[in-house]
């Protein structure tokens, strides 16, 4: 994907994050939306995985209370990412870890727009 100013934007995931995504979208509150999409959960996960680069997360010390959030950070480190874009308050409270900035969508868009 190319950003507004021609910069390359890559998306990364890991097997544990794909598993967590499958778990989340399997919850009953998403049932109607998944059904309306015309895709199965497996197909949606496959489509998402096809748009991302899969890496093996590195181990990180416990940084937030939810161990799944540590996997997000470990995935970003393995990907040598510049940003983790999230709405998760636990991750946002970290702010930055080993030069990976953890930011909201709004903050990320502001940074990208400022060049």
C-alpha positions as CSV (number, residue, x, y, z in Angstrom):
1,X,0.0,0.0,0.0
2,X,1.2,3.5,-0.7
3,X,0.5,6.4,1.5
4,X,-0.7,9.9,0.6
5,X,2.9,11.1,0.1
6,X,4.2,8.1,-1.8
7,X,5.6,6.3,1.2
8,X,5.3,2.5,1.4
9,X,2.9,1.3,4.1
10,X,3.2,-2.4,5.0
11,X,0.9,-4.4,7.3
12,X,2.2,-7.2,9.6
13,X,0.7,-9.9,11.6
14,X,1.7,-13.1,13.3
15,X,0.1,-16.5,13.8
16,X,-0.9,-15.7,17.4
17,X,-2.5,-12.5,16.3
18,X,-4.4,-14.2,13.5
19,X,-5.7,-16.7,16.1
20,X,-6.8,-13.9,18.4
21,X,-8.5,-12.2,15.5
22,X,-10.4,-15.4,14.7
23,X,-11.4,-15.7,18.3
24,X,-12.7,-12.1,18.5
25,X,-14.7,-12.2,15.3
26,X,-16.2,-15.5,16.4
27,X,-18.0,-13.8,19.3
28,X,-21.8,-13.6,19.0
29,X,-21.8,-9.9,18.8
30,X,-20.2,-10.1,15.3
31,X,-22.4,-13.0,14.1
32,X,-24.8,-10.9,12.1
33,X,-22.1,-8.8,10.5
34,X,-20.0,-11.9,9.6
35,X,-23.1,-13.6,8.1
36,X,-24.0,-10.4,6.1
37,X,-20.5,-10.3,4.6
38,X,-21.1,-13.6,2.7
39,X,-17.8,-14.9,4.0
40,X,-17.0,-17.5,6.6
41,X,-14.7,-16.5,9.5
42,X,-12.0,-18.7,8.0
43,X,-12.4,-16.9,4.6
44,X,-12.2,-13.5,6.3
45,X,-9.1,-14.4,8.2
46,X,-7.6,-15.8,5.0
47,X,-8.3,-12.5,3.2
48,X,-6.8,-10.5,6.0
49,X,-3.7,-12.7,6.1
50,X,-3.3,-12.3,2.4
51,X,-3.1,-8.5,2.8
52,X,-0.4,-8.7,5.5
53,X,3.1,-10.0,6.0
54,X,3.3,-12.7,8.6
55,X,6.3,-12.7,11.0
56,X,7.2,-14.7,14.1
57,X,6.9,-12.4,17.2
58,X,9.9,-11.9,19.4
59,X,9.6,-12.4,23.2
60,X,9.2,-9.2,25.2
61,X,8.9,-8.7,28.9
62,X,5.5,-8.1,30.4
63,X,4.7,-4.5,29.5
64,X,0.9,-4.5,29.9
65,X,-1.6,-6.5,31.9
66,X,-2.9,-8.4,28.9
67,X,-0.3,-10.9,27.7
68,X,-1.9,-10.8,24.2
69,X,-0.8,-7.2,24.0
70,X,2.8,-8.3,24.5
71,X,2.4,-10.4,21.4
72,X,1.4,-7.3,19.5
73,X,4.5,-5.6,20.6
74,X,6.6,-8.7,19.8
75,X,5.1,-8.9,16.3
76,X,5.9,-5.2,15.7
77,X,9.5,-5.7,16.8
78,X,9.9,-8.8,14.6
79,X,8.5,-6.7,11.7
80,X,10.8,-3.8,12.4
81,X,7.7,-1.7,12.4
82,X,7.6,2.1,12.9
83,X,4.1,2.1,14.4
84,X,1.5,0.0,16.2
85,X,-1.8,1.5,15.3
86,X,-4.4,0.6,17.9
87,X,-7.3,1.7,20.0
88,X,-6.3,-0.6,22.9
89,X,-5.8,1.5,26.0
90,X,-3.3,-0.9,27.5
91,X,-1.0,-0.7,24.4
92,X,-1.5,3.0,24.1
93,X,-0.4,3.5,27.7
94,X,3.1,2.1,26.7
95,X,3.5,4.9,24.1
96,X,6.7,3.6,22.6
97,X,8.9,0.5,23.0
98,X,12.3,0.0,21.4
99,X,11.6,2.7,18.8
100,X,8.1,1.3,17.9
101,X,5.6,4.1,18.4
102,X,2.2,2.9,19.7
103,X,-0.4,5.4,18.6
104,X,-4.1,5.8,17.9
105,X,-5.4,6.0,14.4
106,X,-5.9,9.7,14.7
107,X,-2.3,10.3,16.0
108,X,-0.9,8.1,13.3
109,X,-2.7,10.0,10.5
110,X,-1.6,13.3,11.9
111,X,2.1,12.1,11.9
112,X,1.8,10.8,8.3
113,X,0.1,14.0,7.1
114,X,2.8,16.2,8.6
115,X,5.4,14.3,6.6
